[in-house]
Amino acid sequence: MSALLYRIGRFSFRARRLVLLSWVLLMVVLGIGAACLAAPSATTFNLPGTESQEAFDLLEERFSEVPLDGGSAQIVFTAENGTVNDPAQRRKITDVVQAAAGASEVAAVTGPFDNGLISPDQRIAVAEVTYAVSFETVRDSSRQELMDLVERSGSAELRVAVGGDVMELMPDVSKELIGLLIAAVVLVITLGSLAAAGMSLIAGVTGVMAGLLGILTATAFMDLGVTTPILALMLGLAVGIDYALFIVSRYTHELSRNPDPEDAIGRAVATAGSAVLFAGMTVVIALAGLSVVGIGLLTEMGLAAAVTVAIAVLVAITLLPALLGFAGRRVLRRGLRRQPAEGVTGATPGRFTLAPRWAALTTRRPVTTLIVALIGLGILALPALDLRLGVPDQGTYPEHTTQRQAYDAISAGFGPGFNGPLLVVVDLAGAQQPADTARRVHTELAGTEGVVMAAPPEFNPAGDTAIIGLVPRGGPDSEETEQLVQLLRGSVADTVGQFGARIAVTGTAAVIIDFSDRMAEALWTYLLVVIGLSFLLLMAVFRSLVVPLKATAGFLLSLGATFGVMVATFQWGWLEWLGIHTTDVVVSMLPIFIIGVVFGLAMDYEVFLVTRMREEYVHGASATSAIRTGFGHGARVVAAAAIIMVSVFAGFASGDASDIVQIGVALAAAVAVDAFVVRMTVVPAVLALVGDKAWWLPKWLDRILPDLDVEGRNIQGQPAPDTAAGEVSGSFVRSVEGSAR
């Protein structure tokens, strides 16, 4: 593999104009495709094989004339003095309803005096707004128009707020620029050159832009959710910059002591590029493995992000060498540019000593290091015992927002269940008298324990299907509502079946239950597939059984700490002082998604660090010496790469959309814990305890596994001498010494 990458690096450097032109043409084609073919984001969420999905499918079939994806909003009126039926208040409410009916993209508005949504104490009333388009495609101007109407309609006597799905906070990536700025600063400090930092940023941004344009083009042929490109942007940008950093760092080291820049880039791509390639493969495997869950949303998110990561790898090993060819020796630190390559030894001896000292400490006292690290990780993981999964709603918004005020007013006036009603679809095709059967079903549902209100049945034109809305006593995420759903699907469904009808229960709480059940069913299959494939890949890369086992165990430690941070942040509110608000629950899809992404990112740093240690070992260094030397060469750049990733993910964590914020916090915490605690502390300590056995592989297995040659043994020609081993700052791996085995 290293020989092939060596040739790719040299070709890209030598034919840099052709390579650059090819990527420019590709970007133009993708840009045209995105501009001409991009379609609105999908608004449907499918859970095939679940009762919730069965109910939606029946609605689409029997109520085809009723649009199911139109956006909606609720205007909530609260009378501070008197009631909403007082003449003055009634006139104000009627005026607001009429004004809302004329707002942009609004299809219809039903006032509280028509729909009967007035609280028992007559202090709170709700008007229902229906839009002609789905909530995700409502224009910002239309949304703002309704919010402006509500804001100017309120008074001291009548408070007015607006909520509903149209008022959901959409993902905003503008704050991501903060993380990108921090990444640029880290690159300049690490590489010591604006040109080198610029090349890394250009490569990272190019890869993610190509991925995003491809995703937008793909929307013409498949339904993709609004969060899919956001997650592709998040992961693609982070890994793209990191991968470029490792190759540029290695190239600057090679160029500082090699008179032939073409050979230098070849060796950089052959060695650091090998680590990038296999690290990227583990991420792609983990992301693509999300498809085994069988949920369209997760599948599309995983595949889109996987394609973006794959493009980032291709950019790093093709476009980046071409860009470096244009930059010349400007990628070197200023003091090294004018010195002859043969005379440059790298950094000033002893300038950076923290990494070697840390490696020496962890390998000299491995047992103590492991005990301290494991205690710390255990403390971080403890809050995970209180993990609650759900779907954060507008009740978790900041208290000053109109969405939160509307949510709280509805809960106060009608009960918490009104914010998460259930919908029962009644199939009457087998009933001899559908209308009478529907009334019997309604009576049975209304008398069920935990149901506060059951709306009268609404029939389709054929009269063979009815829908009945239920308001549960508990909120959407409450245990009481979950028990109600189970009751409706169990004994109540059996009773209704005796009437000749069949019911299917859906709604917010029902979807959450079905989603959580599907996650639990798929979790072990997913772990087996992803960890199994990645284990085989790591075993082939490192020619070891211990290293893959250790890598997997380290991933589990990182995962536990990550979920502990999530609970402490979003359920316990420990980071509210940073403006990160509590949501009371963790997004139900997050665990399996984070498992896949964190596993891929964890293997990134495992590959980056341990390949350098193995390179030292296979060229004659003792086990402990190989750990210390390899760590000394790679730690500084790995630390910089981790800081970049944390900065990128933290940029998303500073947004407003709760699901994106939670993903950003989770990934930032996972990278920080995995890179600095697990990979840079636990890994060298474990390898020191195991010693030479860390690199043992049965001979029969060694013959079966392909020789991937990450160390670069098969590079053509003899490697240039390395006179500054252990002293070169910013290098990931030094050149290979000796000939191939």
C-alpha positions, -999 to +999 in steps of 0.1 A: +000+000+000+028+024+009+044+019-026+011+028-043+006+059-022+042+069-028+035+069-065+002+087-061+020+114-040+047+119-066+024+120-095+001+145-078+031+167-070+046+164-105+013+168-124-001+194-099-017+216-126-036+186-140-046+174-106-057+209-095-077+214-128-094+180-123-106+189-088-117+224-100-137+207-128-152+182-104-163+211-080-178+230-110-198+199-121-210+192-085-219+229-081-240+229-113-256+197-102-265+211-068-278+244-083-300+226-108-311+195-091-311+202-053-346+196-038-361+206-005-352+185+025-374+156+033-399+160+061-410+124+065-396+100+091-401+063+084-399+035+109-408+004+088-422-025+107-435-005+136-471+004+146-464+041+143-455+037+107-484+014+101-507+041+113-491+067+090-493+044+061-530+038+067-536+075+069-519+081+036-539+053+020-574+061+035-571+099+039-552+107+007-571+140+003-558+153+036-522+167+035-502+151+063-470+171+060-483+207+062-467+229+088-487+240+118-485+265+146-505+274+177-512+309+188-517+308+225-537+336+243-535+340+281-558+365+299-540+381+328-572+397+341-606+381+335-612+355+308-607+351+271-644+353+267-646+389+280-658+411+251-625+432+248-603+401+249-626+383+225-623+411+200-584+412+203-582+374+198-605+376+167-584+404+152-552+383+157-568+352+141-580+372+111-545+388+107-528+354+109-551+341+082-536+366+058-500+358+066-477+344+040-480+306+032-508+302+057-536+279+044-561+283+072-565+295+108-591+281+132-598+304+162-604+292+198-641+301+196-645+277+166-623+248+177-633+250+213-597+251+226-604+271+257-591+260+291-617+251+318-609+283+337-613+303+304-580+320+309-561+303+281-572+298+245-554+283+214-558+292+177-545+266+152-526+278+122-521+254+092-496+261+065-498+252+028-462+238+029-442+215+053-427+231+083-391+226+070-399+245+038-417+274+054-398+305+045-380+324+073-398+355+063-432+338+067-422+325+101-409+359+112-442+375+099-462+354+123-438+360+152-440+398+146-478+396+146-478+378+179-452+402+194-472+434+186-505+418+196-496+411+232-504+435+261-505+436+298-541+422+298-536+396+271-503+377+266-498+361+232-472+335+223-467+312+193-454+276+191-458+245+170-436+227+145-432+258+122-415+275+151-389+248+155-354+262+156-336+252+124-299+243+124-276+272+120-240+266+110-228+303+111-212+298+145-191+270+129-168+298+117-156+302+153-143+266+153-128+271+119-109+302+131-095+283+161-085+255+137-066+280+116-047+294+146-038+259+158-025+250+123-003+281+122+012+274+156+017+237+149+031+240+114+049+273+119+039+286+084+010+304+070+014+286+037+013+252+053-017+261+074-034+276+044-028+244+024-044+223+052-074+245+054-079+246+017-078+208+015-102+204+044-127+229+031-125+215-005-133+180+007-163+190+028-176+213+000-174+185-025-192+162-001-220+188+006-225+196-031-227+159-038-254+155-011-274+185-024-272+169-059-284+136-045-316+152-031-329+151-067-329+113-065-336+105-029-351+121+002-326+135+026-334+152+059-323+187+069-297+174+094-279+152+069-258+179+053-251+195+087-236+163+101-216+157+069-203+192+072-194+187+109-175+154+104-160+162+070-145+195+080-131+180+112-114+150+097-105+168+065-084+194+083-069+167+106-059+144+077-043+173+059-024+183+090-008+149+094+004+148+058+016+184+057+034+179+090+052+149+076+060+166+044+076+196+061+098+172+080+108+154+049+114+186+029+136+200+056+161+172+051+155+160+015+168+180-015+141+164-037+106+178-029+089+153-052+105+124-032+096+142+000+059+144-008+060+108-020+073+096+013+049+118+033+019+104+014+033+068+017+037+070+055+014+096+070-010+091+041-012+054+049-023+062+084-048+087+070-062+061+046-067+034+072-080+059+098-105+071+072-115+036+065-124+029+101-146+061+101-163+051+069-170+016+082-185+029+114-207+054+096-218+031+068-226+005+094-255+026+106-274+012+077-278-021+096-302-004+120-328-003+092-340+033+099-338+056+068-328+087+088-298+070+103-288+053+071-288+085+051-269+104+078-243+077+081-238+072+043-237+109+036-211+115+063-191+084+052-190+097+016-178+131+028-150+115+049-140+093+019-137+124-002-116+141+025-092+112+023-090+115-015-083+152-012-056+146+013-036+121-009-042+138-043-051+175-042-030+183-011+003+171-027-005+192-057-012+223-035+021+217-017+039+216-050+027+251-058+037+263-023+073+251-026+095+257+004+072+283+018+055+255+038+087+254+060+092+275+091+108+308+082+142+298+097+144+266+077+135+279+042+170+292+031+190+264+047+202+235+024+180+205+029+209+182+037+220+203+066+187+208+083+181+186+113+146+198+122+138+216+154+161+229+180+171+200+203+151+199+234+127+226+223+096+204+227+100+181+256+065+177+270+056+147+248+087+126+255+084+134+292+048+123+293+056+091+274+084+084+298+061+089+328+033+067+315+056+039+305+078+041+337+047+039+360+021+022+338+001+007+367-003+040+385-011+058+352-038+033+344-054+035+379-056+073+378-069+074+342-095+047+349-107+064+381-111+097+362-130+080+333-152+062+358-161+095+375-170+110+341-191+080+332-211+079+364-238+103+353-246+080+324-265+058+349-292+085+348-295+086+310-330+093+297-337+091+260-364+111+243-370+139+218-364+174+232-394+196+224-402+233+228-406+228+265-368+226+267-363+260+250-351+290+270-378+305+291-377+339+273-386+324+239-421+326+226-421+289+218-414+280+255-440+305+267-466+289+244-457+254+255-459+263+292-493+281+287-508+250+270-495+227+297-510+250+324-543+253+306-549+219+292-523+196+309-489+185+298-503+158+275-518+184+252-483+192+239-479+155+228-513+141+218-517+106+206-534+097+173-554+065+170-562+053+135-592+030+135-595+006+106-633-002+102-630-021+069-641-053+087-669-038+107-705-044+096-717-010+110-686+013+109-702+044+125-715+024+155-683+006+158-663+038+158-685+052+186-679+021+207-641+024+201-643+061+211-660+051+243-634+025+251-605+049+244-621+077+265-624+054+295-589+041+294-568+050+324-544+079+316-565+094+289-577+130+297-597+136+266-607+117+234-618+137+204-649+126+184-641+102+155-633+118+121-641+096+091-626+094+057-649+099+027-653+061+023-663+058+059-641+027+065-615+045+086-616+070+115-591+090+134-594+097+171-572+122+189-562+114+225-548+137+251-527+117+277-524+128+313-486+128+312-462+147+289-447+133+257-416+119+275-433+108+307-433+072+319-470+075+324-476+082+287-453+053+278-475+030+299-506+044+283-493+036+248-484+000+258-519-003+273-536+010+241-516-014+220-522-043+243-555-050+261-574-021+246-565-032+211-577-067+220-610-054+232-615-032+201-607-062+180-639-079+194-659-050+180-647-058+145-622-029+143-584-026+144-565+003+158-529+016+153-515+041+178-491+069+167-481+103+179-450+118+195-448+093+225-456+063+203-429+072+178-404+077+206-412+042+220-410+025+186-377+043+178-362+033+211-372-003+206-357-004+171-325+011+185-323-016+212-329-044+187-302-031+163-276-021+188-258-055+192-260-063+155-245-029+148-217-033+173-208-067+161-206-056+124-187-024+130-163-035+157-158-068+139-148-053+106-127-026+122-110-052+144-099-071+113-087-039+097-066-029+127-052-064+131-040-062+095-026-028+100-007-035+132+000-072+128-012-077+164-040-091+185-034-070+216-035-036+198-071-041+183-083-054+216-068-025+235-083+000+209-118-015+213-116-014+251-104+022+250-133+031+228-158+017+254-141+039+280-144+069+258-181+061+251-190+058+288-173+091+296-191+107+266-225+097+278-217+108+313-209+143+299-241+143+280-262+135+310-244+160+332-248+187+305-283+182+292-301+165+321-283+180+351-275+214+336-238+216+345-229+238+315-258+262+316-233+289+326-219+285+291-253+290+275-260+253+269-295+248+281-309+216+297-333+195+276-341+169+303-335+141+278-309+130+254-321+127+218-332+090+214-312+085+181-280+099+196-266+067+214-263+045+183-251+074+161-225+085+186-213+049+190-206+048+153-190+082+150-170+080+182-157+045+173-144+058+139-128+089+154-113+069+182-096+046+157-082+077+140-059+086+168-052+049+175-039+046+140-020+079+140-001+072+172+004+035+172+016+032+136+046+054+145+053+032+176+051+000+154+074+016+128+100+021+155+095-015+168+099-032+134+131-014+128+148-027+159+138-005+188+129-022+221+092-023+231+094+006+256+118+026+234+095+023+205+065+036+225+085+066+238+100+075+204+068+070+185+049+090+210+074+118+210+071+121+172+034+120+170+019+134+202+023+171+193+005+168+160-021+144+174-028+169+202-032+197+176-055+175+155-076+168+186-079+205+194-090+212+159-117+186+160-129+197+194-130+233+181-150+223+150-175+203+170-178+229+198-187+255+171-219+234+164-225+230+201-229+268+204-260+268+181-297+267+190-311+235+175-311+211+204-303+179+183-273+195+166-261+210+199-262+176+216-242+160+187-217+188+189-212+185+226-210+147+224-184+146+197-163+174+213-163+156+246-156+122+230-126+135+210-111+153+240-114+123+263-103+098+237-073+117+224-059+130+256-069+104+282-073+071+263-049+073+234-022+095+249-023+082+284-039+047+286-025+034+254+012+039+261+007+026+297-010-006+284+016-012+257+044-008+283+028-034+305+024-059+276+058-052+262+069-073+231+036-093+232+018-062+220+032-069+185+026-106+185+005-123+159+002-161+152+022-171+122-008-188+105-028-156+109+001-134+098+002-154+065-036-150+060-038-113+066-028-089+038+004-070+043-007-034+042+027-020+049+017+012+068+053+017+079+065+023+043+089-006+040+082-011+003+089+025-008+111+025-039+147+034-031+165+039+002+150+064+026+168+095+034+188+095+066+171+107+097+197+125+118+173+141+142+152+112+154+132+122+184+139+159+180+119+170+150+089+191+160+056+187+142+064+154+125+040+125+126+063+097+116+100+099+105+113+083+073+117+045+072+152+032+079+165+001+062+153-019+033+121-040+030+120-073+048 
